[in-house]
Amino acid sequence: MTGNRFHLGIDVGGTFTDAVLICEETGRIDTAKVPSTPADPSIGFMAAVARALEAGAVDPGAISHLVHGTTVATNSLIEGKTPKTAFVTTEGFGDMLEIARQVRPSLYDVHFEKLRPLVPRDLCFEVPERLDAAGNVLKALDEGAVQEIAAALRAHEVRSVAVCLLHGYANPVHEERVAEVLREEDPELLISLSSSVCPEFREYFRASTCVINACIVPVVARYLAGIEEGLGRAGLEAELLVMQSNGGVLTAEQAASKPVFMVESGPAAGVVSANFIAGRLGHADLISFDMGGTTAKAGLVLDGRPRVTKEYEVGAQAQPGQGMTRAAGYPIRTPVIDLVEVGAGGGSLAWVDAGGGLRVGPRSAGADPGPICYGRGGTEPTITDANLVLGRLNPEYFLGGEMPLDVEAAAAGIRERCAEPLGLDPIEAANGIIEIANATMINALRLVTVRRGNDPRELTMVAFGGAGPLHANRLCMEMQIPTLVVPPSPGTASALGLLVTDLRHEFSRTRVMAADDADVAGGGLTARIRELFEAMEEEGRRTLRREGVAAADMEFRRGIEMRYAGQSSEVAVTLPGEAAGDGAGGGLDAPALADAVRRFHAEHERAYGHGYPEEPVELVNFTVTAIGRIARPRLPRIGSNGKGVADAQRGTRQVFFSDAGGFVETAIYDRARLSAGHLVAGPAIIEEVDSTTLLHAGYRAEVDEFGNLLVSPGGAP
């Protein structure tokens, strides 16, 4: 393989760290999976790198493209492991983080307690200054007060600070001067400006986004620096890219300065991977279903593009979702792929609550100690233990036989912790665990489809993650999803997503305008909007140039977030046409703006079930996505091996199916021996190194030219 170049993707999950290595010239794929190391994720990262290079017999210097997906930013917030951070705001607004929002995630929950602000009140500082909503200076910045704040920061040994001044989105002049004065007093201070991180209106959301960025900047910068140092020692010279929450990647340098854009780094890669896999099969509308060791995640792709939202919260059980107010976590106003995430991964714990009810999740056994069957000290039963007891997992072939599983220990744990307290047989308890987990995941699928105004019967599901294919067929049955796609090596599919996306940077500006402004006909309004777009595109062009992207590989997508006059939330509309890297692109005239407003009405009706075309519309936020195209590796097709499907059968074993009411003698297939055109009829189990696919009776799986399993209703051929 000497002389070939390779792309390497590393995805650090809660339980396992996955690696995918792709040869640029041949498309050959090698994968690796190692246990994650929560105490220091970089250890698992480097172990996965070493394992992937060993699997592909590849020299480190042959890696030309390296992308990383990580949850280190999110974990630091959830675990409260962020360094001391300060907050600077306009005089009179120092209580902003304490007040937050006057809403509750559960109206009648008298025990609900808001999360503590990430910055304590004694580290929230006020500075005399004032801008109006148009960005005009009403009161000059008191620089002496800023110098006093700098002295207080030194006294408190603060290393990172968030600056969010009133109406800073309209004019950054005061925020930028605050940063200059603070740096003059302390050049090593890490400063996050809301006008740079999130230049949009709504003070609390902008402040929260900026504070989160400030809290995790030291953590992420240190983590990425350690990763780059380890890669250098290992001889990997390729520039490190990092997955963003919006489905694109950015350089490690950019990620270190604006880590708030990567809080959902790993999960976003899964949706990108599902879109890539389904796109090759001609499916543009799909559900991405990713079930790993800690959580299960469902995402939606329409017209070949993942749905993106700015309604996201971190630090609680809150989930993203258009029109879904949670108010249980810290809000972030950056683009995030629209995911619904539930605590139903393979390692999710099963337990009996005080009322005598069987519960599953959201707590997880994680990578350490893991499920009982791993034999690493786990004592509480998990979904993986239940699947093992029900015969769905091969105890001798987990991770290709690298990690034998202890069936007796799993059964004993389920008996002691779940079956006996409930007066059930261990098999009944194990099946109950699976049924509860499936119900939780079905609810997540409904949230991402029906609650978004989409019919799941018109969608395709792409299932991946180590545990996803084990549950996906049953979920499709319940949701009446007609086609299920299980890609090759589903346990590492998220890592593949890291290698099939582009550099992406998001820019936004708030300017509230009436869409029916009398100035539209004269072109004045559209001219002002064009100026906004062109300014953001130029900023994106400069950023992409610094990253070495040629003009021919640049692309810019424009969007407007609109609302009916009097509403408090917006609906995003993407404008047709894409500007090229040289600045040439579709202009915005009155007919184009009118068309965008018509599409806003249609999108509002689709999402919420009602629209009001006769009502006045406001244009609120203007967005530009700057994309730097990265060459995607060519993935291989598989042919027929000339053998029948029976050659791939390993034998049979007893597997429990709830729809059959008990154990059924089930055919077991080796996926590595299946080839294009093979048909497998359920009930059946298809095993591979990193995952297991469960096929129910009345369904069959066809192997396509890319090695995907296409599961659909139908019996034996």
Secondary structure, DSSP 4 states (H G I P E B T S, - for coil): -TT--EEEEEEE-SSEEEEEEEETTT--EEEEEEE--TT-HHHHHHHHHHHHHHHHT--GGGEEEEEEE--HHHHHHHTT----EEEEEETT-TTHHHH--S--SSTT-TT--PPPPSS-GGGEEEE--EE-TTS-EEE---HHHHHHHHHHHHHTT--EEEEE-TTTTT--HHHHHHHHHHHHH-TT-EEEEHHHH---S-HHHHHHHHHHHHHHHHHHHHHHHHHHHHHHHHT--SPEEEE-TTS-EEEHHHHHH-GGGGTTHHHHHHHHHHHHHHHHTT--SEEEEEE-SS-EEEEEEETTEE-EES-EEESSS----TT----SSEEE-S-EE-EEEES-STTEEEEE-TTS-EEEEEEE-TTTT--GGGTSS--S-BHHHHHHHTT-S-TT-GGGGTS---HHHHHHHHIIIIIHHHT--HHHHHHHHHHHHHHHHHHHHHHHTGGGT--GGG-EEEEESSSHHHHHHHHHHHHT-SEEEE-SSGGGHHHHHTTS--EEEEEEEEEEEETT-THHHHTHHHHHHHHHHHHHHHHHHHHHHHTT--GGGEEEEEEEEEEETT-SS-EEEEPSS-EETTS------HHHHHHHHHHHHHHHHHHHS---TTS-EEEEEEEEEEEE--PPPPPPP----S--GGGGEEEEEEEEEGGGTEEEEEEEEEGGG--TT-EEESSEEEEETTEEEEE-TTEEEEE-TTS-EEEEE----
